[in-house]
């Protein structure tokens, strides 16, 4: 276990190091950031690395086995009402306590936090039912997504303009480090229990459908609430001078995130214990392993969330504010691309997705290819987000063509890549996005005098959209390479067969010649 933890931590270090170097270089040479804030960032980066190491190991030994076993047992019950009820409860429970959602709710003062969280959880619960039934009844993912996205954009036409970006952001933040491993594993378990030729293709897609539910629910909430004077909570940058101040900041906030993570994991643990009492799917040894894995998950998430919330939020806000206020505000676009390219690798749930994709595809789709496609997608999304802030461009001018292209590609991409692509959109927009990129966008927007609610919010939505396109393009390249490889094998087989036939003819002629 210690060896695995070391491997996960080194993997996390390689993911966090590039973005840490970029931010440290900017704060040292380009943007005047107080030394205390810089030290807070570096301490946060260290906690990030250790936290991701623990979380990744915990997801492997606890969250994934739990989700896969529950999903497989669902299908075996052959009771539709049971599948529907438990799917809804699971979706609602894991979302209510998702740390990313709490960050977004705290930043939006237009609607009470508990109402916003409950609405989003209701949307995830209902759409997890839809996602589960899709797997059970073998319904094509592209048709489901096409239908609900058309409905979603239709509903958005009636929602308050100031609320649109927040609504689309909610679809990304709900699929965070708690939700993703469990829901992804649930999909793998459901499809594996079917054990048919299409089961591998249907193992992905649950996260994709669950990302639509919150957007629909929050849009309807906005129509009902009609918050014409929608407000947001500004980022507060704490002034720290000494290393003692830095340590005090982290110690003061640590209990808050410990409480959040305990609140997040407790319902899952309680649900799992009831599941174990009923079905007895795990042996005592397996239960001990799951228990240790949950402790790793708890430790990792507490350290991760403390690091990003205390160390990354103030730096992100100051970077955006200072660069936008300088004479080089257009540098935000290339800077956004560089930050976006590297920051997605620091999302804990991305490692879970890449690992599952590599395992399900038998290594045909490598982690490196997935990571590169995600990084390119998020880099493009950050560049477009910075462009929106500097120009005031409506988010619909980007979302509608982007989703139209993504949905069109679903009819030309291998089915498994459609599920992977739409899952990756939710996975890429995790806590790093909400705690670094949103403050970066808010700081820049405040400096240029833009509307924070319509221009700065929407970063998460953009991050969730672009990977849908880049991953599907990867799928088309993969399918073409597979066809070429198959054609080469057929051609090689024909050449071999031809050579063998020629040898047989020669042998036959030689035998006849000898006989004469």
C-alpha positions in Angstrom: 0.0 0.0 0.0 2.9 2.4 0.8 4.5 1.7 -2.5 1.2 2.5 -4.3 0.8 5.7 -2.2 4.3 6.8 -3.3 3.4 6.1 -6.9 0.2 8.1 -6.7 2.0 11.0 -4.9 4.7 11.2 -7.5 2.0 11.2 -10.2 0.3 14.0 -8.5 3.6 15.9 -8.2 4.1 15.7 -11.9 0.6 17.0 -12.5 0.7 19.9 -10.0 4.3 21.0 -10.7 3.8 22.8 -14.1 0.9 25.0 -12.9 2.8 25.8 -9.7 5.9 26.9 -11.7 3.8 29.1 -14.0 2.0 30.8 -11.1 5.3 31.2 -9.1 7.1 32.7 -12.1 4.2 35.1 -12.8 4.1 36.2 -9.1 7.9 36.6 -9.0 8.5 38.5 -12.3 5.3 39.8 -13.9 2.6 40.4 -11.4 3.2 42.0 -8.0 1.8 39.5 -5.5 2.5 39.9 -1.8 5.1 37.4 -0.5 2.7 36.1 2.1 0.1 35.2 -0.5 2.8 33.5 -2.6 3.9 31.4 0.4 0.2 30.5 1.0 0.1 29.3 -2.7 3.2 27.2 -2.3 2.0 25.5 0.9 -1.4 24.9 -0.9 0.4 23.3 -3.8 2.3 20.9 -1.4 -1.0 20.0 0.3 -2.5 19.5 -3.2 0.2 16.9 -4.1 -0.2 14.9 -0.9 -3.9 15.2 -1.0 -4.2 13.9 -4.6 -1.9 11.0 -3.8 -4.1 9.9 -0.9 -7.4 10.5 -2.8 -6.3 8.6 -5.9 -5.3 5.6 -3.8 -8.6 5.8 -1.9 -10.6 6.0 -5.1 -8.9 2.8 -6.4 -9.4 0.7 -3.3 -12.7 2.0 -2.0 -14.9 4.2 -4.2 -14.5 2.3 -7.4 -15.1 -1.2 -6.0 -18.1 0.1 -4.1 -19.7 1.7 -7.1 -19.0 -1.3 -9.4 -20.5 -3.8 -7.0 -23.6 -1.7 -6.4 -24.1 -1.3 -10.2 -23.7 -5.0 -10.9 -26.1 -5.9 -8.1 -28.7 -3.4 -9.5 -29.1 -5.4 -12.7 -29.2 -8.8 -10.8 -32.3 -7.7 -8.7 -34.5 -7.4 -11.9 -36.7 -4.9 -9.9 -37.1 -1.7 -11.9 -38.7 0.2 -9.0 -35.6 -0.6 -6.8 -33.2 0.6 -9.5 -35.1 3.9 -9.9 -35.4 4.6 -6.2 -31.8 3.8 -5.3 -30.4 5.7 -8.3 -32.3 8.8 -7.3 -31.3 8.5 -3.7 -27.6 8.0 -4.6 -27.6 10.9 -7.0 -29.2 13.2 -4.5 -27.0 12.2 -1.6 -23.6 12.4 -3.3 -24.5 15.8 -4.8 -25.8 17.5 -1.6 -22.4 17.2 0.0 -20.2 17.7 -3.1 -17.5 20.2 -2.1 -17.4 21.9 -5.5 -21.1 22.7 -5.4 -20.7 24.4 -2.0 -17.9 26.6 -3.4 -20.3 27.8 -6.2 -23.2 28.2 -3.9 -21.1 30.4 -1.6 -20.1 32.6 -4.5 -23.7 33.3 -5.7 -25.6 35.5 -3.3 -28.7 35.8 -5.5 -30.3 32.6 -4.3 -30.0 31.1 -0.8 -27.2 28.4 -0.8 -29.4 25.6 0.6 -32.0 26.1 -2.0 -29.5 26.2 -4.8 -27.7 23.0 -3.5 -31.0 21.1 -3.1 -32.2 22.1 -6.6 -29.0 20.9 -8.1 -29.1 17.6 -6.1 -32.7 17.0 -7.3 -31.5 17.5 -10.9 -28.7 15.0 -10.5 -30.9 12.5 -8.7 -33.5 12.5 -11.5 -31.0 12.4 -14.3 -29.0 9.6 -12.7 -32.3 7.6 -12.9 -32.4 8.4 -16.6 -28.7 7.4 -17.0 -29.3 4.1 -15.2 -32.4 3.2 -17.2 -30.5 4.0 -20.4 -27.9 1.4 -19.6 -30.5 -1.2 -18.5 -32.7 -0.7 -21.7 -29.7 -0.3 -24.1 -30.8 3.2 -25.3 -28.2 5.1 -27.5 -26.4 7.8 -25.5 -26.3 10.2 -28.5 -30.1 10.3 -28.8 -30.6 10.9 -25.1 -28.1 13.7 -25.1 -29.4 15.3 -28.3 -33.0 15.4 -26.8 -32.1 16.8 -23.4 -29.7 19.4 -24.8 -32.4 20.7 -27.2 -34.8 20.9 -24.3 -32.1 22.6 -22.0 -31.3 25.3 -24.5 -35.1 25.8 -25.1 -35.6 26.4 -21.4 -32.6 28.7 -21.2 -34.4 31.2 -23.5 -36.8 31.9 -20.6 -34.3 32.2 -17.8 -32.9 35.5 -16.5 -29.8 36.6 -18.5 -27.8 37.2 -15.3 -28.5 33.7 -14.2 -27.5 31.8 -17.3 -23.8 31.5 -16.7 -24.3 30.3 -13.1 -26.8 27.7 -14.3 -24.4 26.2 -16.9 -21.6 26.3 -14.4 -23.6 24.2 -12.0 -23.5 21.3 -14.4 -19.8 21.1 -14.2 -19.2 21.6 -10.4 -21.6 18.9 -9.4 -19.4 16.2 -11.0 -16.5 16.6 -8.6 -14.2 14.3 -6.7 -16.9 12.7 -4.6 -19.5 12.2 -7.3 -17.3 11.1 -10.3 -15.6 7.9 -8.9 -18.8 6.5 -7.5 -21.0 7.3 -10.5 -18.4 6.1 -13.0 -17.9 2.9 -11.2 -21.7 2.5 -11.0 -21.9 2.7 -14.8 -19.1 0.1 -15.2 -20.8 -2.2 -12.8 -24.2 -1.9 -14.6 -22.8 -2.5 -18.0 -20.6 -5.4 -16.9 -23.5 -7.2 -15.3 -25.3 -7.1 -18.7 -22.3 -8.9 -20.3 -23.4 -8.3 -24.0 -21.5 -7.0 -27.0 -22.5 -3.3 -26.3 -21.8 -3.4 -22.6 -18.3 -1.8 -22.9 -19.8 1.1 -24.9 -22.4 1.8 -22.3 -20.0 1.7 -19.4 -19.4 5.4 -19.8 -22.0 8.2 -20.1 -23.6 8.3 -16.6 -21.6 11.4 -15.6 -22.5 13.0 -19.0 -26.3 12.7 -18.4 -26.0 13.7 -14.7 -24.3 16.9 -15.8 -27.4 18.0 -17.7 -29.8 17.6 -14.7 -28.3 20.5 -12.6 -28.4 22.9 -15.6 -32.0 22.2 -16.2 -32.9 22.4 -12.6 -31.1 25.7 -12.0 -32.6 27.2 -15.1 -36.1 26.4 -13.9 -35.1 27.7 -10.4 -34.0 31.0 -12.1 -37.2 31.3 -13.9 -39.2 30.8 -10.7 -36.9 33.0 -8.5 -36.4 35.6 -11.3 -33.4 37.3 -9.6 -33.2 40.5 -11.7 -30.6 42.0 -9.4 -28.5 38.8 -9.1 -25.5 39.3 -6.9 -22.3 37.4 -6.2 -19.9 37.2 -3.3 -16.6 38.9 -4.1 -13.3 37.1 -3.4 -11.7 38.2 -0.1 -7.9 38.2 -0.2 -6.6 37.8 3.4 -3.5 39.9 4.2 -0.7 37.6 5.5 2.8 38.9 6.4 4.7 36.1 8.2 4.9 32.4 7.9 3.1 32.2 11.2 0.1 34.0 9.6 0.2 31.5 6.8 0.1 28.5 9.2 -2.7 30.1 11.2 -4.8 30.5 8.0 -4.5 26.8 7.1 -5.1 25.6 10.7 -8.1 27.9 11.0 -9.7 26.5 7.8 -8.8 22.8 8.1 -11.8 21.9 10.4 -14.2 23.5 7.9 -13.0 21.2 5.1 -12.8 18.2 7.4 -16.5 18.8 8.2 -17.4 19.2 4.5 -15.7 16.0 3.5 -17.1 14.0 6.4 -20.6 15.3 5.5 -19.9 14.3 1.9 -18.7 10.8 2.6 -21.0 9.9 5.5 -24.2 9.3 3.3 -22.2 7.2 0.9 -20.8 5.1 3.8 -24.2 4.7 5.4 -25.7 3.7 2.0 -22.9 1.2 1.4 -23.4 -0.4 4.9 -27.1 -0.9 4.2 -26.2 -2.4 0.8 -23.7 -4.8 2.5 -26.3 -5.9 5.1 -28.8 -6.7 2.4 -26.6 -8.3 -0.3 -23.4 -9.3 1.7 -21.3 -8.7 -1.5 -18.0 -8.1 0.3 -16.0 -10.4 2.6 -14.5 -9.2 5.9 -11.1 -8.7 4.3 -12.6 -6.7 1.5 -14.6 -4.6 3.9 -11.4 -3.8 5.8 -9.7 -2.8 2.5 -12.7 -0.5 1.7 -12.5 1.0 5.1 -8.8 1.8 4.7 -9.5 3.2 1.3 -12.2 5.5 2.7 -9.7 6.8 5.2 -7.3 7.5 2.4 -10.1 9.3 0.5 -11.1 11.4 3.5 -7.5 12.4 4.2 -6.8 13.2 0.6 -9.8 15.3 0.0 -9.4 17.3 3.3 -5.7 18.1 2.4 -6.7 18.9 -1.3 -9.6 21.2 -0.5 -7.7 23.0 2.2 -4.8 23.6 -0.2 -6.8 24.8 -3.1 -9.3 27.0 -1.2 -6.8 28.7 1.1 -3.8 28.8 -1.2 -5.2 29.1 -4.8 -8.3 31.4 -4.5 -6.4 34.6 -3.5 -3.6 34.0 -6.1 -6.0 33.3 -8.9 -8.0 36.5 -8.1 -4.9 38.7 -7.8 -3.4 37.3 -11.0 -6.5 38.1 -13.0 -7.0 41.5 -11.5 -3.4 42.7 -11.9 -2.9 41.4 -15.5 -6.3 42.9 -16.6 -5.4 46.2 -15.0 -2.0 46.4 -16.8 -1.4 47.5 -20.3 -1.2 43.9 -21.4 -4.7 42.7 -20.6 -4.9 40.8 -23.9 -2.1 38.6 -22.5 -4.9 37.0 -20.5 -5.9 35.0 -23.6 -2.5 33.1 -24.2 -2.0 33.0 -20.4 -5.4 31.4 -20.1 -4.4 28.8 -22.7 -1.2 27.9 -20.9 -2.9 27.7 -17.4 -5.8 25.7 -18.9 -3.5 23.2 -20.6 -1.7 22.3 -17.3 -4.4 22.8 -14.7 -6.7 20.0 -15.9 -3.9 17.5 -14.9 -4.3 18.6 -11.3 -8.0 17.6 -11.1 -8.2 14.5 -9.0 -11.2 13.0 -10.8 -9.3 13.3 -14.2 -6.9 10.6 -12.9 -9.8 8.4 -12.1 -11.3 8.8 -15.6 -8.1 8.3 -17.4 -7.3 5.1 -15.4 -10.8 3.7 -16.1 -10.6 4.5 -19.8 -7.2 2.7 -20.1 -8.5 -0.4 -18.2 -11.8 -0.6 -20.1 -10.2 -0.2 -23.5 -7.5 -2.8 -22.6 -4.8 -0.1 -23.1 -5.9 0.8 -26.6 -6.8 4.3 -25.3 -3.8 5.4 -23.3 -3.8 7.8 -20.3 -1.4 10.0 -22.2 -3.7 10.4 -25.2 -6.6 11.2 -22.8 -4.6 13.7 -20.9 -3.4 15.4 -24.0 -6.9 15.7 -25.5 -8.3 17.0 -22.2 -5.5 19.6 -21.9 -6.0 20.9 -25.4 -9.8 21.2 -24.8 -9.4 23.1 -21.5 -6.7 25.3 -23.0 -9.1 26.3 -25.8 -11.9 26.9 -23.2 -9.8 29.2 -21.1 -8.7 31.2 -24.1 -12.4 31.7 -25.1 -13.4 32.5 -21.5 -10.7 35.3 -21.3 -12.0 36.6 -24.7 -15.5 36.7 -23.3 -14.3 38.8 -20.3 -12.4 41.3 -22.4 -15.2 41.7 -25.0 -18.4 41.0 -23.1 -19.4 38.3 -25.6 -22.5 36.4 -24.6 -21.8 32.8 -23.5 -24.5 31.6 -25.9 -22.4 32.6 -28.9 -19.9 29.9 -27.7 -22.0 27.3 -26.0 -24.6 26.8 -28.8 -22.2 26.2 -31.7 -19.9 24.2 -29.3 -22.6 21.8 -28.2 -24.1 21.6 -31.7 -20.7 20.4 -33.0 -20.2 18.0 -30.0 -23.6 16.5 -30.6 -23.1 16.2 -34.4 -19.8 14.3 -33.8 -21.7 11.7 -31.7 -23.1 10.3 -35.0 -19.6 9.8 -36.4 -17.6 8.8 -33.4 -17.3 5.2 -32.0 -19.9 4.8 -29.2 -17.5 4.3 -26.4 -15.8 7.6 -27.2 -19.1 9.5 -27.1 -19.6 8.3 -23.5 -15.9 9.0 -22.6 -16.1 12.5 -24.1 -19.3 13.7 -22.4 -18.1 12.2 -19.1 -14.8 14.0 -19.5 -16.5 17.4 -19.7 -17.9 17.0 -16.2 -14.7 15.5 -14.9 -12.5 18.3 -16.2 -14.5 21.0 -14.4 -13.6 20.1 -10.8 -12.4 21.9 -7.7 -9.3 23.4 -9.4 -11.7 25.1 -11.8 -14.0 26.5 -9.1 -11.2 27.6 -6.7 -8.6 29.0 -9.2 -10.1 29.7 -12.6 -13.3 31.3 -11.4 -11.4 33.7 -9.0 -9.0 34.4 -11.9 -11.9 35.3 -14.2 -13.6 37.3 -11.5 -10.4 39.3 -10.8 -10.0 40.1 -14.5 -13.6 41.0 -15.0 -13.6 43.4 -12.0 -10.5 45.2 -13.4 -12.0 45.7 -16.9 -15.4 46.8 -15.5 -17.4 43.9 -16.8 -20.4 42.1 -15.4 -19.0 39.4 -13.2 -22.2 37.3 -13.2 -22.6 37.1 -17.0 -18.9 37.3 -18.0 -16.7 35.8 -15.3 -19.1 33.0 -14.4 -19.4 30.5 -17.2 -15.7 29.4 -17.0 -16.8 26.1 -15.6 -19.3 25.7 -18.4 -16.7 26.4 -21.1 -14.2 23.9 -19.4 -17.0 21.3 -19.4 -17.8 21.8 -23.1 -14.5 21.8 -25.1 -13.3 18.3 -24.1 -16.6 16.9 -25.6 -15.2 17.9 -29.0 -11.4 17.1 -28.5 -12.1 13.6 -27.0 -14.5 12.7 -29.8 -11.9 13.9 -32.4 -9.5 11.6 -30.6 -12.0 8.8 -31.1 -12.3 9.5 -34.8 -8.4 9.4 -35.1 -8.4 6.1 -33.1 -11.1 4.6 -35.2 -9.2 5.5 -38.4 -5.9 4.1 -37.1 -7.8 0.9 -36.1 -9.2 0.6 -39.7 -5.8 1.1 -41.3 -4.2 -1.4 -38.9 -7.0 -3.9 -39.8 -6.6 -3.3 -43.5 -2.8 -3.8 -43.2 -3.4 -7.1 -41.4 -5.8 -8.2 -44.1 -3.3 -7.2 -46.8 -0.4 -9.0 -45.0 -2.6 -12.1 -44.6 -3.4 -12.0 -48.3 0.3 -11.7 -49.2 1.2 -14.6 -46.9 -1.6 -16.7 -48.4 -0.5 -15.8 -51.9 3.1 -16.8 -51.1 1.9 -20.1 -49.6 -0.2 -20.8 -52.7 2.8 -20.1 -54.9 5.0 -22.4 -52.9 2.3 -25.1 -53.2 2.2 -24.7 -57.0 5.9 -24.9 -57.3 6.0 -28.0 -55.1 3.3 -29.6 -57.2 5.1 -28.8 -60.5 8.3 -30.2 -59.1 6.6 -33.4 -58.0 5.0 -33.9 -61.5 8.3 -33.2 -63.2 10.0 -35.8 -61.0 7.2 -38.3 -61.8 7.6 -37.9 -65.5 
